[in-house]
Amino acid sequence: LKQFAACFTDYRNPLLTEHMLEELLAQRVYGLALGYEDLNDHDDLRRDPLLATLAGKRDPLGERRLRERDRGAPLAGKSTLNRLELTRPEATAAERYKKIVAHPERIDRLFVDLFLQMHETPRERIVLDVDATDDPLHGNQEGRFFHGYYKEYCYLPLYIFCDEFLLCSRLRQSNGDAAAGTVEELSRIVPQIREAWPEVEIVIRADSGFCREEIMAWCETNRVDYLFGLAKNQRLKKEIEEELEQAKGEYERTGHGARVFKDFFYRTLKSWTRSRRVIGKAEHLEKGANPRFVVTSIPVEKIEARALYEQEYCARGEMENRIKEQQQYLFADRTSTSVMRANQLRLYFSSIAYVTMNALRRFGLAGTEMERAQCHTIREKLFKIGALVRVSVRRVLVLMASGYPYERIFQQVYWNLRALHPLRR
């Protein structure tokens, strides 16, 4: 969160400020991680001594607040947090209320920096998964459009992950192509990764919505491999007619689904500038033929057709779980402010909350039965626990119930994290 705070400029007078920038960001991000998506929630949470301690407050009971009416509430209320979201990018110290300016380009770079920091040594090969999803809108937010596929008014955020690591969360209007802006995001992410890992092999993976000449040509120019779904058409289906018949015959003999793969080169009539390697999956199931296609720059010498489809391309589906964690469990779809700039900042908050939870999963939960648990499971079993909190001059004491069922895991998380960051005496 210190690195996240460095992505903002705080023009407030420090002599007149009770809530430091890092404390405000910690309160907002940890609130999301704990399951509190609304700013209204913080009118009650601001009195929570444990959240105040977590946010870095030295007065977790709020007894030394300047105004008498604020005493007993160590944290910021909803109005202060709302001003954090609504500050204009051109704001200066002359503004009366909204004086904390976010720098999106720094935040974008931070996600990649955090990904690199989580690895002690460079990786030999990484796969960047790219996908878009819907963010339903129920008001008249800036950038609101109706999307024909999702049949609703929504934003269309773009996500890029490497395994479970978030590299990009870009809020976009839904009146454009799902692949819009992908080249721009890759153009900043790939060089940043190669700056740290110059020898790494990079593969871009996505569904057919991202099978665009612009993206494939960029990959070919920049020594990046790609693996994209390819929408079927009559020419493609004709190419695998024999394989479809073979799969149908095997299904009729065995009564089980059958698939046959074909490796060939293909070029569209107009949109592609060159022929490319395509793998056709000729599959026959109970409901009939199920042909599927992918296009790739990975040569056949590296991986044959079946393995490329079944092991490489189908693994793309794991990204859906990461998006689900973002949208459902960390409230990335809570984009209800009137301006798109503020909604992008809300998406950043949810994204930082995800990165924080993923770091806990990677380091704190390593070696436990919950090391692959999703965010809501971690929250319900390790965060939202009944406890007695006692605050003295020297310490904050948390007394947990002796019957707490996840005590062993909780202790293991504590020792794992303490091994990374030993307590200072």
C-alpha positions in Angstrom: 0.0 0.0 0.0 3.0 2.3 0.4 3.7 1.8 -3.3 0.1 2.4 -4.1 0.1 5.7 -2.1 3.1 6.8 -4.2 0.7 6.8 -7.2 -1.1 9.8 -5.7 -0.3 13.4 -5.1 -1.7 14.9 -1.8 -2.0 18.6 -1.9 -3.5 18.9 1.6 -1.8 20.9 4.3 -0.2 18.2 6.5 -0.6 20.5 9.6 -4.4 20.4 9.1 -4.7 16.7 8.1 -5.8 14.0 10.5 -6.1 11.1 7.9 -2.8 10.5 6.0 -3.1 9.4 2.4 -1.8 5.9 3.1 -4.3 5.5 5.9 -7.2 6.5 3.6 -6.1 4.1 1.0 -5.6 1.3 3.5 -9.0 1.9 5.0 -10.7 1.7 1.5 -8.7 -1.3 0.3 -8.9 -3.3 3.5 -12.6 -2.5 3.7 -13.1 -4.1 0.3 -11.0 -7.1 1.3 -13.2 -7.5 4.4 -16.4 -7.4 2.3 -17.6 -3.8 2.7 -18.1 -2.4 -0.8 -20.0 0.8 0.0 -18.7 4.0 1.3 -21.7 4.2 3.6 -20.3 1.1 5.4 -17.4 3.3 6.7 -19.7 5.5 8.8 -19.7 2.4 11.1 -16.3 1.0 10.2 -14.6 4.3 11.2 -15.2 3.3 14.8 -13.5 -0.1 14.4 -10.2 -0.1 16.5 -8.8 -3.2 14.7 -9.3 -1.7 11.2 -7.8 1.5 12.5 -4.7 -0.5 13.7 -4.5 -2.2 10.3 -4.7 1.1 8.5 -1.8 2.4 10.5 -3.5 4.6 13.0 -1.5 5.3 16.2 -4.7 6.2 18.1 -6.9 3.2 17.3 -9.7 4.4 19.7 -9.8 7.9 18.2 -9.4 9.5 21.7 -7.0 12.2 20.4 -9.1 13.5 17.5 -9.1 17.3 17.3 -12.8 17.8 17.2 -14.8 16.5 20.1 -17.6 15.1 17.8 -15.0 12.9 16.0 -13.6 11.3 19.2 -14.2 7.6 19.3 -14.0 7.4 15.5 -10.3 7.0 14.5 -10.9 6.5 10.8 -12.3 8.6 8.0 -16.0 8.8 7.2 -17.7 8.3 3.9 -17.5 11.9 2.8 -13.7 12.1 3.2 -13.3 8.8 1.3 -15.7 10.1 -1.4 -13.6 13.2 -2.0 -10.6 10.9 -2.5 -12.5 9.3 -5.5 -13.8 12.5 -7.0 -10.7 14.7 -7.2 -10.1 16.1 -10.7 -6.8 15.2 -12.3 -5.9 18.9 -12.7 -6.6 19.7 -9.1 -4.0 21.7 -7.1 -3.5 22.9 -3.6 -5.9 25.8 -4.4 -8.8 23.4 -4.4 -11.0 23.8 -1.3 -11.9 20.1 -0.6 -10.7 17.7 -3.2 -6.9 17.7 -3.2 -5.7 14.1 -3.6 -4.9 13.4 -7.2 -4.5 9.9 -8.6 -2.0 9.2 -11.4 -3.4 6.3 -13.5 -0.2 5.8 -15.4 1.6 5.1 -12.2 -1.0 2.7 -10.9 -1.0 0.8 -14.2 2.8 0.4 -13.9 2.5 -0.6 -10.2 0.5 -3.8 -11.1 3.3 -5.1 -13.3 6.0 -4.0 -10.7 4.1 -6.0 -8.0 4.0 -9.0 -10.3 7.7 -8.9 -10.8 8.4 -8.3 -7.1 6.5 -11.5 -6.2 9.2 -13.6 -8.0 12.6 -14.1 -6.6 14.0 -15.2 -9.9 13.0 -14.5 -13.6 10.6 -16.9 -15.2 11.5 -18.7 -18.4 8.0 -18.5 -19.9 4.8 -16.6 -19.0 1.3 -16.7 -20.5 -0.7 -13.4 -20.4 -4.4 -14.1 -20.5 -6.6 -11.3 -21.9 -10.3 -11.0 -21.5 -13.2 -8.6 -21.3 -16.3 -8.9 -19.1 -19.5 -6.9 -18.5 -19.9 -4.4 -15.6 -23.7 -3.7 -15.4 -24.8 -0.1 -14.9 -28.1 0.9 -13.3 -27.8 4.6 -13.5 -26.8 7.3 -15.9 -23.0 7.1 -15.5 -20.7 8.7 -17.9 -19.8 6.3 -20.7 -23.0 4.3 -20.4 -23.9 2.3 -23.5 -26.2 -0.7 -24.3 -24.3 -3.9 -25.2 -26.0 -6.2 -27.7 -24.3 -9.4 -26.5 -24.9 -8.9 -22.8 -28.3 -7.2 -23.4 -27.8 -4.5 -20.8 -26.2 -1.1 -20.2 -22.7 -1.7 -19.0 -19.0 -0.9 -19.0 -16.7 -3.4 -20.7 -13.5 -3.6 -18.6 -10.4 -5.3 -20.0 -8.4 -7.6 -17.8 -4.9 -9.1 -18.2 -3.6 -11.8 -15.9 -0.5 -13.9 -15.7 -1.6 -17.0 -13.8 -3.2 -15.5 -10.7 -1.4 -12.2 -11.0 -3.3 -9.1 -12.1 -1.5 -7.0 -14.6 -4.2 -4.7 -16.0 -7.7 -3.7 -15.2 -8.9 -1.0 -17.6 -12.5 0.4 -17.5 -13.9 0.9 -21.0 -17.1 2.0 -22.6 -19.1 -0.9 -24.1 -19.8 0.7 -27.5 -16.6 -0.7 -29.1 -14.9 -3.9 -29.9 -14.0 -6.2 -27.0 -10.4 -6.1 -28.2 -10.2 -2.3 -28.3 -7.1 -1.0 -26.5 -5.4 -4.4 -26.2 -2.4 -3.4 -28.3 -1.9 -0.3 -26.2 -1.9 -2.3 -22.9 0.4 -4.9 -24.3 2.7 -2.2 -25.6 3.4 -0.9 -22.1 3.2 -4.3 -20.2 5.5 -6.4 -22.3 8.5 -3.9 -22.4 8.1 -3.4 -18.6 8.4 -7.2 -18.0 11.3 -7.6 -20.5 13.1 -4.7 -18.8 13.3 -7.0 -15.7 13.3 -10.4 -17.5 15.0 -9.8 -20.9 15.1 -13.5 -21.8 11.5 -14.4 -20.8 9.3 -16.1 -23.5 5.9 -14.4 -23.6 2.6 -15.9 -25.0 -0.6 -13.9 -25.3 -3.8 -16.1 -24.9 -7.4 -15.1 -25.5 -10.7 -16.2 -27.0 -11.9 -15.4 -30.5 -13.0 -11.9 -29.5 -9.3 -10.9 -29.5 -8.3 -12.6 -32.8 -7.6 -9.4 -34.6 -5.0 -8.7 -37.3 -3.8 -5.6 -35.3 -3.0 -7.7 -32.2 -1.4 -10.7 -34.1 0.7 -8.4 -36.2 1.9 -6.5 -33.1 2.9 -9.9 -31.5 4.8 -11.0 -34.6 6.6 -7.7 -34.7 7.6 -7.7 -31.0 8.7 -11.4 -30.6 5.6 -12.3 -28.7 3.7 -15.6 -29.4 0.0 -15.7 -29.4 -2.8 -18.3 -29.0 -6.3 -17.1 -29.9 -9.6 -18.7 -30.4 -10.8 -18.4 -34.0 -14.5 -18.0 -34.9 -15.6 -20.9 -37.2 -16.9 -20.3 -40.7 -17.7 -22.4 -43.7 -14.2 -22.4 -45.1 -12.8 -23.6 -41.8 -15.4 -26.3 -41.3 -14.7 -27.5 -44.9 -11.0 -27.8 -44.0 -11.8 -30.4 -41.3 -14.7 -32.3 -43.0 -12.8 -35.6 -43.1 -11.8 -35.2 -39.4 -15.4 -34.5 -38.5 -16.4 -37.7 -40.2 -13.7 -39.7 -38.3 -14.9 -38.2 -35.0 -18.5 -39.1 -35.8 -17.6 -42.7 -36.7 -15.6 -43.1 -33.5 -18.6 -41.7 -31.5 -21.0 -44.1 -33.1 -18.6 -47.0 -32.3 -17.9 -46.2 -28.7 -20.9 -44.1 -27.6 -18.5 -41.6 -26.1 -17.4 -38.1 -27.3 -14.6 -38.2 -29.8 -12.2 -35.6 -31.1 -9.7 -35.5 -34.0 -7.3 -32.6 -34.6 -5.9 -31.2 -37.8 -3.0 -28.8 -38.2 -3.1 -26.5 -41.2 -2.3 -23.0 -42.5 -5.1 -20.6 -43.2 -5.6 -17.0 -44.3 -8.9 -15.0 -44.3 -10.1 -13.5 -47.6 -9.6 -9.9 -46.5 -8.6 -9.1 -42.9 -5.4 -11.1 -42.4 -2.1 -10.0 -44.1 -0.6 -13.5 -44.0 -1.2 -17.2 -43.6 -1.1 -18.5 -40.0 -1.0 -21.8 -38.2 -4.5 -23.0 -37.3 -5.5 -26.0 -35.3 -9.0 -27.4 -35.9 -10.7 -29.6 -33.3 -13.2 -31.9 -35.0 -15.3 -33.1 -32.2 -18.5 -35.1 -32.1 -20.7 -35.2 -29.0 -24.1 -36.4 -28.0 -25.6 -33.3 -29.5 -23.7 -33.6 -32.7 -20.6 -32.0 -34.4 -18.7 -29.4 -32.3 -15.9 -28.0 -34.4 -13.6 -25.5 -32.8 -10.5 -23.6 -34.1 -7.5 -21.7 -32.7 -4.8 -19.7 -34.4 -1.2 -19.5 -33.1 2.3 -18.3 -33.8 3.8 -21.2 -31.8 5.5 -23.5 -34.3 4.6 -27.2 -34.5 8.2 -28.1 -33.6 7.4 -26.8 -30.1 4.0 -28.3 -29.5 1.7 -30.6 -31.5 -1.9 -29.8 -32.2 -3.7 -31.8 -29.5 -1.4 -30.6 -26.7 -1.6 -27.1 -27.9 -5.4 -27.1 -27.8 -6.1 -29.2 -24.7 -3.2 -28.2 -22.5 -2.4 -24.6 -23.6 -5.6 -23.1 -24.9 -8.2 -24.8 -22.6 -6.2 -23.6 -19.6 -7.4 -20.1 -20.5 -10.6 -20.8 -18.6 -8.9 -20.5 -15.3 -8.8 -16.7 -15.9 -12.6 -16.7 -15.4 -12.1 -17.6 -11.8 -9.8 -14.6 -11.3 -12.3 -12.2 -12.9 -15.1 -13.7 -10.7 -13.0 -13.0 -7.6 -12.6 -9.4 -8.8 -16.2 -8.8 -9.8 -18.2 -10.8 -7.3 -16.0 -11.0 -4.2 -14.0 -7.7 -4.3 -16.7 -5.6 -5.9 -15.0 -4.4 -9.1 -18.4 -3.9 -10.5 -19.3 -1.3 -7.9 -19.0 1.5 -10.5 -21.9 3.7 -9.4 -20.3 7.2 -9.4 -21.4 9.6 -12.1 -18.0 10.1 -13.8 -15.9 7.4 -15.5 -12.7 8.6 -14.0 -13.9 8.0 -10.5 -15.3 4.6 -11.5 -11.8 3.7 -12.9 -10.3 4.6 -9.5 -12.9 2.3 -7.8 -11.8 -0.5 -10.1 -8.2 0.2 -9.1 -9.2 -0.1 -5.4 -10.8 -3.5 -6.0 -7.7 -4.5 -8.1 -5.3 -3.6 -5.3 -7.5 -5.5 -2.8 -7.2 -8.5 -5.1 -3.4 -8.1 -5.3 -3.3 -7.9 -1.5 -5.5 -11.0 -1.1 -3.4 -12.9 -3.7 -0.2 -12.0 -1.9 -1.7 -13.4 1.3 -2.7 -16.5 -0.6 0.7 -16.9 -2.1 2.9 -16.2 1.0 0.6 -16.5 4.1 -1.4 -19.5 3.1 1.5 -21.4 1.4 1.6 -25.0 2.6 -1.9 -24.9 4.1 -5.1 -26.5 2.9 -6.4 -23.1 1.9 -3.5 -22.1 -0.4 -5.8 -22.3 -3.4 -8.8 -20.8 -1.7 -10.7 -18.0 -3.4 -11.1 -14.5 -1.8 -14.5 -15.0 -0.3 -13.4 -18.3 1.4 -10.4 -16.6 2.9 -12.5 -13.7 4.1 -15.2 -15.9 5.7 -12.8 -18.3 7.5 -9.9 -16.0 8.4 -11.0 -12.4 8.4 -14.6 -12.2 9.7 -14.1 -13.8 13.1 -15.7 -12.9 16.4 -13.0 -11.7 18.8 -12.6 -9.4 21.8 -10.3 -6.4 21.1 -8.6 -4.7 24.0 -6.5 -1.5 23.5 -3.9 -0.3 26.0 -1.2 2.3 25.8 1.4 -0.3 24.6 -0.6 -2.8 22.5 -3.7 -3.9 20.8 -4.8 -7.3 22.1 -7.1 -9.6 20.1 -8.7 -12.4 22.1 -10.1 -15.2 19.9 -12.5 -17.9 20.9 -10.9 -21.2 22.0 -13.4 -23.1 19.7 -12.4 -21.2 16.5 -12.2 -24.0 13.9 -9.5 -22.6 11.8 -7.0 -21.8 14.6 -4.2 -24.0 13.1 -4.4 -22.3 9.7 -4.6 -18.9 11.3 -1.4 -19.6 13.3 0.3 -20.9 10.2 -0.5 -17.8 8.3 0.9 -15.7 11.1 4.2 -17.6 11.2 4.5 -17.6 7.4 4.1 -13.8 7.3 6.3 -13.3 10.3 9.1 -15.2 8.6 8.9 -12.8 5.7 8.8 -9.7 7.9 10.2 -10.4 11.4 8.8 -8.2 14.2 11.0 -5.3 15.2 11.8 -5.0 18.9 
